[in-house]
Amino acid sequence: MIETHELAFQPGLIVNQEFFDYPAMQESAKNWLFLARYRFDTGDFYGRHDGIQLNNMQFGHADRHEGMMFQGVSPKDCLTIAILQKNSGSVCINNHKMESGDIILIDDTKPYDFSSSHHTVMAIISISKSLLAQNSSLILLETDKKFEDNNNILSKIIENEWQSITDSPDIYQESEKLRAVEEKVLNTMKQVFKGQVGEVSKLTKGEQTALEIKSFLLDSLAEDITIESLVSQFNISYKTLENSFKSLFGMTPKHFLMLLKLNHAHEDLLRLELKTTNVSDIAMKWGFSHFGRFSQSYKGLFDVLPSETLNLTPVQL
């Protein structure tokens, strides 16, 4: 049974919070959980979550300036509609390659997979299943399928309502106003999905194998894994594997593997004590035999040297 994050609606609650690390990212994303997180991009960690809760619905944005990969858990007893508004790289959600204007439906009964190579902005609507059962029950059968936000209709309604919230937040303490906004979003949603047939995941055989390799690496990452060993184990050519990783994740499998190992090294360095930890031991543990290159790559991803990480207060990852 998966861990869930209860969605207790607080009508009129407005969230507009920046984050600079994973704990703050989790705190700002009300009613969501982020699991198995990996940084994929260099530079400062930064993003923002904003949104408002209505009577049976919440909507807002997830603006993440950094490429990352994680498993997430959406709010319990809700269907979540995620619209990719902006992306500056490759985005893959639940085995779907996403482009701007694409919509994916996320169920609460299982974790979902998210990866982006760079900056993304998503508009996100979570609606209680009880409300959908009364108004648009068929959509509950369309989870994990991809749709299109034709002419950005649904995205625009979110932007317009969020601007109204920003301009006059006190208005949203009125129950009638909340009901009116909820009805407007729900009607727009039904308009967008009317006549559309949800698209199931359409991946090449190579991309399917790349996802299998990704899952294998997340479960069995060790210092002796190489791209050559993966090519042999999964019976795929190097070129097909490289093209498939670039298509799904915006990077080569070699770079993907290095980023996974750097993230694990970072986690180890944060959790271990300065007096009992040797940076070179951690580097060797994750297959980095050249300490100079390890330090350079590590600093490029986390903006600090490995030795400086040891001096940081341990945080929950």
N, C-alpha and C positions, 0 to 999 in steps of 0.2 A: 504493500500500500504506500503510495507516494505521500510525501509531506505536503500539507496544504497550508495556505495562508488565507484565513477567513476574511471575507469581505463584509464588514459591518458598515452599512451605508450611514453616513452622517450628512444628511441633506444640507447643502450650502457650504460644505467644507471645501476650501480652496487651497491647493498646494502649488507652490512655485519655488522650487528649491534647487540650487546648484549642488554639484558634488565634485570632489577632487580625489576620492579614493573609493574602494569597494564598500567599506562600511557605510559611508555617506550615500553612495548610490543605492544601497539596499534600504536605508532609512527613508530616502526621498521617494522611493517607488512604493507608495502605499498599497498594501494588499498583494504584493508580488514577492516571489522568492527568486534569487539568483544562485545557481549551483555550478560547480565545476568551471570556474571562470579563468580565462586566459587573456592576457593582453596581446594584441596583434600589431599594434602601431607604436611608433616612436613618439617621443615628446611628452608634454604634460598630460596627465590624466584629467579630463574635464568633461562635464556634461550637465544636463538640466532635466528634471522631471517637473511637469506642471499638469494641472488638471482640476476638475471640480466634480464633486459627488452630487447627484440628484437623488430622486427617491428610489429608483431601481436601476440606476445607471451611473457610470462615471466615464468621463472622457478627458483627453488631454494629449500631451506629447512626451515622447522620449527622444531627447536630443543628445546623442553620444558622439563626441568629437573624436573618439579614439576607436580604431578597429579592435574588435574583441570577439571572443567565442565563449558561449556559456550555455548551460541548460537552465531553463526557467520554469517556474510553476505559476500559472495564471490564477486569478482569484477564484475561490471555490464557488460552485453553483452558478457560474457565469459563463457565457460565451464571449470571447474577446475577438474583436475585429481590428486587425492591425493593417494600416495603410502606409506603405513606404512613400514618403513625400520627397525626400532628398537622399541621394547616395553619391559618394565620390569614389566608389570601388565596387567590389563584388559583395553581394549580400545573398545569404542562403538561409532559409527558414524552413524547418521541417521538410528537408529534401527538395525544396522549391528554389530555383534561382529567381531572385526578385529584381524587378526594375521599378523605377519611379512610377507611381500610379497603380501598382499591384496591391491587391488586398489578399490577406490570408486569414482564415478563421481558426482560432486556437481554442481548444477545449480545455477544461479544467481537470479532466480525469487522468491526464498523463503529462509528464514534462515535455516541453518543446525545445527544439535545438535552434540556436541563433548563432550566426557568424557573419562578421563584416570585416573587410580589409581596411576600411577607412571610415570617415565620418558618415553618420546616418541620422535622419530625422524621421520619426514615425508618429502618425496620429493613431491613438489607441482608444477604442471604445469597449468597455466591459458592461454587458447587459445581463441582468439576472435571467436565468433560464425560465423562471416562472412568468416573467413579462413576455418573453419570446413565445412561450407556449400559448399564450392568449392571443398574440398578434401576428406571429410569423413562425409557426412551429416547424415548417419544412427546413428552415435555415439551420436548425439544430442537427440536421443530418449531413451537413456540408462541411464538417470540420476537416482540417488538413487539406482543404482544397483552395485553389487560387482563383481569384476573380479580378476584374478590372474596375477601377473607379473612373468610369467613362466621364470625360469632361471635368474630372476632379470635383464632381458634385458633392460627394460625401466629405472629401477633404475641405472643401470651401465652407461647408456648414460648420465644421469644427473650428475653422479659423475665424469665421464671423462671430460665433458664440464665444470663443475664447477672448476675442477683442472686446466684446461687450462686457465680459467678466472683468477684464483688465481696466476698462474705463469706469465701470460702475459696480464694484463688487458688492456693495450693500444691497443692491436689488435682488441678489441671489439668496437673500435670507427670507424671501417671500415664497411661500409654498406654491402659490399659483404660478409664479414665474418659473419655478423649477419644473412644474408639471408641463408648462407650455414648451419649455426647451426640450424636455424629454420627448414629448410628442413630435416636435419638429425633427429631432435627430432620428427617431424611430421611423417616421414617414419617409425621410430622405433615404435611410438605409433600405427600406422596402423598395423604393423607386430604383435604386442602384442595382439591387440584386434581381429585380423582376426581369425575366427572360434570359438571364445568364445561366450557363451551365458551368458548374465549378470544374476547374482543370485539376486532374490528378497529377502527381509528380511525373514529369517527363525527362528522364535522365538517360544518357547513353550508357552502354554497358561499362565503359571506362569510368564514368562518373559514379555509377553504382559501386564499382569496386573501390573507388577513391573514398567513398563514404564508409565502406567496410573497413578500409585501412585506418581511417580516422578513428572509428570506434575501437579498433584493435589497439591503436596507439594510446588512446585515453585509458584503456583498461590494463595495458601491459607494457607501458613505456619503460625501457631499460637502456642502460648505456651502450649496449652492444648492438642495438637495432640500427641498421643502415638502410638507405634507399635500395641498395642492391639486394639485401636480404628480403625486403618487402616485395620487390619485383619478382623474385623467385618464389616466395611463399604464396603470393596471390596470383601467380601466373599471368602477369600483365607486362607489356613492354614498357621500357623506361619512358619512351616518348608519349605513349598513351597516358601513362600515369601523370607525367608532367603536365600535359595539356588538360587533363581532367582536374587536377588540383588548381591550375590557373583559372579554369572555368568556374569552379565552385567557390574557391577561397581567395582568388586573386594573387596567388603566390605559388612558387614551385614546391613540390613535396619536401625538398631539402630544406628550404627556408621554414616551412611549416614545422618540420621536425625540430629544427633548431629553436624556434620560438617556444614550442612545448617544453623543451628541456630547460630553456632560460627561465620560463615561468616556474618550473619545479625547483630550480636552483634558488630563485627569489623566495619562494615559499619556505624552503629549508633555512635560508639565511635569516629570514624574519623570525622564525620560530626557535632557533637555537641560540644558546647563550654565547656571548663574546668570549668568555674564558675557556670554553670547551669546544669552540668551533674554529676550524681552519678553512679559509676560503678555497685553498687548493684541493682540499678533500672533497668539498661540495662540487667543485668543478669536475674533478675526476669521476665522482659518482654519476654525473649526468653526461659523461663522455667527452668533456672538453679537456683535451690534453695540452693545448697551447694556452697558457694562462693569460698571456697578453691579449690574444684575440678574444678570449672569453670575457675579460674585463671590458674591452672595447664594445663588444656586442651587447653586453649586459647594461652598460651605461647608456648605449644608444636606445635601449628599450625602456629602461626604468629611470633614466636621468640621474642615477647615482652609481658610484662604483660598488662592486660587491662588498668591499671592506666597509664602506659607509653604511650599507644596509644593516650590518651587524650592530651598528650603534643606534639604530632606530628602535623605538619602543615596539615590542611585538604587538601586532594587531591581528584581529580576526579576519581571515582571508575570504 
